[in-house]
Amino acid sequence: MNSRHTVTIDLPIVAACNRRSLLIHRYGSGRPKAYLQAALHADEAPGMLALQHLLVLLDAAPDRVQGEIVIVPFANPIGLSQFLNGYTLGRYDFDVTGNFNRAVPALGERLAPLLAESLGDDPQANADIIRAALRRQVAALPTLREGEALKALLLSHSIDADYVIDIHCDHEALLHLYAPRDQRALAQQLAADMHCMALLLEDDPGGEAYDQANSSPWRVLRQHYGERIPLGCFACTLELRGQGDVNDTLAAQDATGLYRFLQRQGVIAGTPEALPPPQGVCVPLEGVDVLRSPGAGLLVYHQALGAQVSEGEIIAELIDLHRINHRTPIRSRTEGLLFTQARDPLVRPGQSLAKIAGVHPLDYRQPGKLLQD
Ligand SMILES: [Zn+2]
């Protein structure tokens, strides 16, 4: 009889008399293993509600989990406590560890020389060896600061998973997905199951995001030891639309999509419905134009989310409030789908205003530097 096991794990105390903790739900104990977490940037609530719906689906028939599923319904209790002027601010640590979804330790290069003697020719046996070694490496990560301890604790539950789905959202956005180019078929399945509007394929995004920390060790080890190293983890960042897109209709649809995908991978028993036809675009991450504000002022959009725009088209205008109707046009540098926008019309220089999914790689988008702020 399979059932859900829930544990609460404390983070280190950083302020006297204040203790924060992480809740972790687990179903089953076999393989394949899937790990899902929501709101690593704490002020991104759509994934929290989607996982509530997924937990209800799983609780209704926990025996159907034939692998293992780990669910972290809120991945950032530190960020959830960062409340200022009426807003929860969860993207950056108020302490010194920075963006909660950057500088997540990637362990591949550290691991590679340690495994030279133990790896053989059997990819499956190698996967077991690598997972055990990854668990040991994560157990040795620094945990002195609370932000470091949080990253290490989350990784300790995901680093040996076959599937890692890190659920975020943007300011205003269509549902989109960041996934590895060399696991395109799996990414396209997840995109179809989630009715994703923009699948962004990457192979060297940079930034050391959470998904990369889980999947990149396998690629690094393959570079060192060749094809006998399987790509043992599919990890991705799923962006569940915009921060305000929190309602039960969308969350139920998203949970059903996640459930179907897990069934398709054999984590949950049963035959999933046929794969929905893909709805959105599939583009290289280097083809995503990230428009930034050239100055400070008031932003007005000329194009709505979901618009198909052409190169050179005016997406928004920046109004200089020190002058009278002085407007600076902000133009797309590619042809494609406008899939994110800013929420706040008051913008600062350099602030991201919009993302446009284009098919052609852009000169200014350099591999290794594709994720900023
Ligand atoms: Zn995020």
Boltz pocket constraint, residues with backbone or C-beta under 6 A from the ligand:
constraints:
  - pocket:
      binder: B
      contacts: [[A, 40], [A, 41], [A, 44], [A, 101], [A, 168], [A, 169]]
      max_distance: 6.0
